[in-house]
């Protein structure tokens, strides 16, 4: 089957001439390798597109509430740090953008969220400083330089040696672990997910699971694969908490806090108003 150029050109660019010829022109659907590769490419670009909007609902929710209550500042700082390192590492490795593009968009949206969190806490200057620090870090880590060798050849190197960048990429695994744990603990303590947006959490979970598959198919790098697996596990826990605490703020239940000196009990309801109940 022959497709018009307006369709064949992007398809060829995504899955390559060999797989396009095998799957589209020759209808060779026994070509398992090309099917796996094409599926990976489709999922990869889907993840990137999803990553471009994954935290928009979260940003809108914060702005409407004029509060970032329930969100962990340390979680977002660590996640942004890991995303910046991941983007720089993949750029330097020249990996396909379909295997890491969402990390760039997540980093940008996280910077917006961090700015809002600090702004609503009255720390606008800190927000600007945080933005500058992450942009500078990304520039330094991903920057390439040209060096001329003794034989006259020119090679491309980074401002940061590859060994150091590979080590930083490996650290994104524990960083991702610690970036999710504060939010998981915050949710557990509150018995609620606060201002976390459901779309963001569930989209993140689905995307991270798909990213494990695309990494297995397209990237031969155990460091990146390990990070993808850990991210999928932790995002799954957050998605589970979102489902468990779905209607927690709509229930009229109270949480007993303790007993006052006069024998009365004080409790807190979902709107954080303390109510005192006299004991008979």
C-alpha positions in Angstrom: 0.0 0.0 0.0 1.3 3.4 -0.9 0.4 6.4 1.2 0.4 10.1 0.0 3.6 11.9 0.8 1.9 14.0 3.5 1.4 10.8 5.5 4.3 8.7 4.3 7.0 11.3 5.1 6.2 11.6 8.9 5.6 7.8 9.2 9.0 7.1 7.6 10.7 9.7 9.8 9.2 8.0 12.9 9.6 4.3 12.2 12.4 4.4 9.6 12.4 3.4 5.9 12.9 -0.3 6.6 10.0 -0.7 8.9 7.8 1.6 6.8 8.5 -0.5 3.8 7.9 -3.8 5.7 4.8 -2.9 7.6 3.0 -0.3 5.4 4.0 -1.1 1.8 4.5 -4.9 2.1 1.9 -5.6 4.8 4.5 -7.8 6.5 2.9 -8.1 9.9 5.1 -11.0 10.8 8.0 -8.6 11.2 7.9 -8.7 15.0 11.0 -6.5 15.3 9.5 -3.7 13.3 6.1 -4.1 15.1 7.9 -3.8 18.5 9.9 -0.8 17.3 6.9 1.0 15.8 4.8 0.4 18.9 7.7 1.8 21.0 7.9 4.9 18.8 4.2 5.4 19.0 4.2 5.1 22.8 7.3 7.2 23.0 5.8 10.2 21.2 2.5 9.7 23.0 4.4 10.0 26.3 6.2 13.1 25.1 2.9 14.7 24.1 1.3 13.7 27.3 4.3 15.1 29.2 3.8 18.4 27.5 0.4 18.8 29.3 0.7 16.4 32.2 1.1 19.0 34.9 -1.1 21.8 33.4 -4.1 20.7 35.5 -1.9 20.8 38.6 -0.8 24.3 37.7 -4.4 25.4 37.1 -5.5 23.8 40.4 -2.8 25.7 42.4 -3.6 29.0 40.7 -7.4 28.6 41.3 -6.9 27.7 45.0 -4.1 30.2 45.4 -2.5 27.5 47.5 -0.2 24.6 47.0 -1.4 22.9 50.2 -0.7 19.1 50.3 2.2 19.4 47.8 5.7 18.6 49.0 8.3 21.3 48.1 11.2 18.9 48.5 9.5 16.4 46.2 9.3 18.9 43.4 12.8 20.2 43.9 14.2 16.6 43.7 12.0 15.7 40.8 13.1 18.8 38.8 16.8 18.1 39.6 16.4 14.5 38.3 14.6 15.7 35.2 17.3 18.2 34.3 20.0 15.6 34.7 18.1 13.1 32.6 17.5 15.6 29.8 21.2 16.6 29.7 22.4 12.9 29.8 20.1 11.9 26.9 21.1 14.9 24.9 24.7 14.1 25.3 24.1 10.4 24.5 22.2 11.5 21.4 19.3 9.3 22.3 16.0 9.6 20.3 13.8 12.4 21.6 10.9 10.0 21.8 12.8 8.2 24.7 13.2 11.2 26.9 11.3 14.3 25.6 8.7 14.2 28.4 11.5 14.9 30.9 12.1 18.3 29.3 8.4 19.3 29.5 8.1 17.9 33.0 11.1 20.0 34.1 9.6 23.2 32.6 6.2 22.6 34.2 7.8 21.7 37.6 9.7 25.1 37.5 6.3 26.8 37.1 4.9 24.8 40.0 7.9 25.5 42.2 7.6 29.2 41.4 3.9 29.1 42.4 4.6 27.2 45.6 7.2 29.6 46.7 5.2 32.6 45.6 2.2 31.6 47.6 4.4 31.1 50.6 5.7 34.7 50.3 9.1 33.7 48.9 9.0 35.2 45.4 12.7 36.0 45.4 13.5 32.4 46.2 11.3 31.4 43.3 13.3 33.5 40.8 16.6 32.1 42.3 15.4 28.5 41.9 14.4 29.1 38.3 17.8 30.6 37.5 19.7 27.8 39.3 18.0 25.0 37.4 18.4 26.7 34.0 22.1 27.2 34.6 22.5 23.6 35.7 20.8 22.4 32.5 23.0 24.6 30.3 26.2 23.4 32.0 25.4 19.7 31.9 24.1 19.5 28.3 26.7 21.9 26.8 29.1 20.4 24.2 32.5 21.8 23.1 34.6 21.0 20.1 38.2 20.0 20.6 40.9 19.6 18.0 43.1 16.5 18.3 46.9 16.3 17.5 46.0 14.6 14.1 43.8 17.5 13.2 40.5 15.7 13.8 37.8 17.4 15.8 35.8 15.6 18.5 32.8 16.7 20.6 33.1 16.7 24.3 31.1 18.2 27.1 31.9 20.8 29.7 31.2 18.2 32.2 33.1 14.9 31.6 30.9 12.0 30.5 31.9 9.9 33.5 30.6 12.5 35.9 27.4 13.0 33.9 26.8 9.2 33.9 27.3 9.2 37.6 24.8 12.0 38.0 22.3 10.0 35.8 22.8 7.0 38.1 21.9 9.3 41.1 18.6 10.1 39.5 17.4 6.7 40.7 17.7 7.4 44.4 16.7 11.0 43.7 13.5 9.9 42.1 12.9 7.6 45.1 13.3 10.4 47.6 11.4 12.8 45.4 8.3 10.6 45.6 8.6 9.4 49.2 7.9 12.9 50.8 4.8 13.2 48.8 3.7 9.7 49.6 4.3 10.4 53.3 2.5 13.7 53.1 -0.6 12.0 51.5 -0.6 9.3 54.2 -0.3 11.7 57.1 -3.1 14.0 55.7 -5.3 11.1 54.7 -5.7 13.0 51.5 -3.9 14.0 48.3 -4.6 17.7 48.9 -4.1 19.9 45.8 -2.7 17.0 43.7 -4.4 16.7 40.4 -5.8 13.3 39.5 -5.1 13.7 35.8 -1.4 14.4 36.6 -1.0 11.4 38.9 -2.7 8.9 36.7 -1.1 10.2 33.5 2.3 10.0 35.2 1.6 6.4 36.2 0.6 5.3 32.7 3.4 7.2 31.1 6.1 5.8 33.4 4.8 2.2 32.7 5.0 2.8 28.9 8.4 4.4 29.3 9.8 1.1 30.7 8.7 -0.6 27.5 10.2 2.1 25.2 13.5 2.0 27.1 13.7 -1.8 26.7 13.1 -1.5 23.0 15.1 1.6 22.0 17.8 2.3 24.6 20.5 0.0 25.6 21.3 1.6 28.9 20.8 -0.1 32.2 21.0 3.1 34.1 18.1 4.7 32.2 16.1 1.4 32.4 16.6 1.1 36.2 15.4 4.7 36.6 12.3 4.0 34.5 11.4 0.9 36.5 11.7 2.8 39.9 9.7 5.7 38.5 6.9 3.4 37.4 6.8 1.7 40.9 6.6 5.0 42.8 4.1 6.6 40.4 2.0 3.5 40.9 2.0 4.0 44.6 0.9 7.7 44.2 -1.9 6.6 41.8 -3.0 4.0 44.4 -3.2 6.7 47.1 -5.2 9.0 44.7 -7.7 6.2 44.3 -7.8 5.4 48.0 -8.2 9.1 49.1 -10.5 10.1 46.2 -13.3 11.4 48.3 -11.5 12.0 51.6 -12.2 15.8 51.6 -15.8 15.3 50.9 -16.5 13.0 53.8 -17.7 14.6 57.0 -15.5 12.4 59.2 -13.5 13.9 62.0 -10.0 13.1 63.2 -9.5 12.9 67.0 -6.5 14.9 68.1 -6.5 14.6 71.9 -7.9 15.7 75.2 -7.7 19.2 76.7 -6.9 20.0 80.4 -10.6 20.4 81.3 -11.4 16.9 80.0 -12.9 18.0 76.7 -11.9 16.6 73.4 -10.8 18.6 70.4 -11.2 17.3 66.8 -10.4 18.6 63.3 -12.7 18.4 60.4 -11.7 18.6 56.7 -11.7 22.4 56.6 -9.1 22.4 59.3 -11.5 24.0 61.9 -10.9 22.8 65.4 -14.0 21.9 67.3 -14.2 21.3 71.0 -16.5 18.7 72.4 -17.3 18.9 76.2 -17.2 15.6 78.1 -20.2 14.7 80.3 
